[in-house]
């Protein structure tokens, strides 16, 4: 007997949530409309973020190109496999702006293709213009792929939870957060915003995750989201199967350190595979304990399962909140690439373990984050610089490295 991942009542709740936003086709259409730069610039100006986008356009004009670097250094790209670059901590518009300013001043750094944010989706962030402005810089101006995060413990206006309960016929266990705000009650130890970015997904709380990412999608055009738990992976795979321009990245927090865990995940993804062979889950960040050989075995399994467009990522450098202080996966990445496999190289840190390069910096209040915007912009800049350093080593070895479009 095969036990289904979702019961009929759970699927009904998910379907009703999607229908409350107009259904899959309407959600997809709204996402496309709100990904256009002219729309985002217009809204950013109304919300007070227009000058950040104008500055970003100016900064982008002088950024170097990978093709120029390749030509000037007499490099020949001889490998067919692709190394995709990824950097974490694009924590809102002001930090992103400060980082980009430093990159423009440097005049030699190539920007990463993928940009990860671990910002709590507060109403202010989603509806106040910050998320939209950050998307406009990273996606429209720089041509990167931006990943947002929904942290389940984020305090929200009480009516957000009430709407989910009424729409889906569930009862959510929330607690008073003051000033008309409520938040999900979390029982495990962890940060204020949830156990390690939201791993604790008790009861029907996966519906809060789906609601959060849908609201961000239809408000700003955001369409790529970090997904940290088994429950949200199943729910998102089912939810996104008929929304072709919505996708998810599985977080390393899932603890995917071996092939046993990886097969469980692939079975979930395969269950909700789209008719064209793609999946709502499009990227998996494997755990830090994995070695090069297991990474390659995971790649082989993806091919065996015929999961189109599913990429695998490894942390190359991490901060000490996430692992050992001497963690360095670059030599493993070289082994993977040497065998002809594609992979994504993620930089959660620049490897120096500075005091502001921590998970705690992801969970600062808006006031504290903006007060430290210059400092955190410098932290992000150093991560991008480390990514650039390694990427140029790969180019010198003849590898095809994927950067943001502005740097291609």
Secondary structure, DSSP 8 states (H G I E B T S, - for coil): ----SS-HHHHHHHHHHHHHTT-HHHHHHHHHHHTSHHHHHHHHHHHT-HHHHHHHHHHHHT---HHHHHHHTT------SEEEEEEE---SHHHHHHHHHHHHHH-----BSEEE------HHHHHSSHHHHHHIIIIIIS--EEEEE--TT--EEHHHHHHHHHHHT----EEEEETTEEEE---SSSBTTBTTTT----TTTHHHHHHHHHHHHHHH---EEEE-SHHHHHHHHHHGGG-TT-EEEE-GGG---SHHHHHHHHHHHHHT--TTS--SEEEEE--TT--HHHHHHHHHHHHHTT-TT-EEEEEEE--TTTS-TT---HHHHHHHHHTT--EEEEES--SS--TTSSGGGGG--HHHHHHTHHHHHHHHHHHHHHHHHHHHHHHHTT-EEEB-GGG-
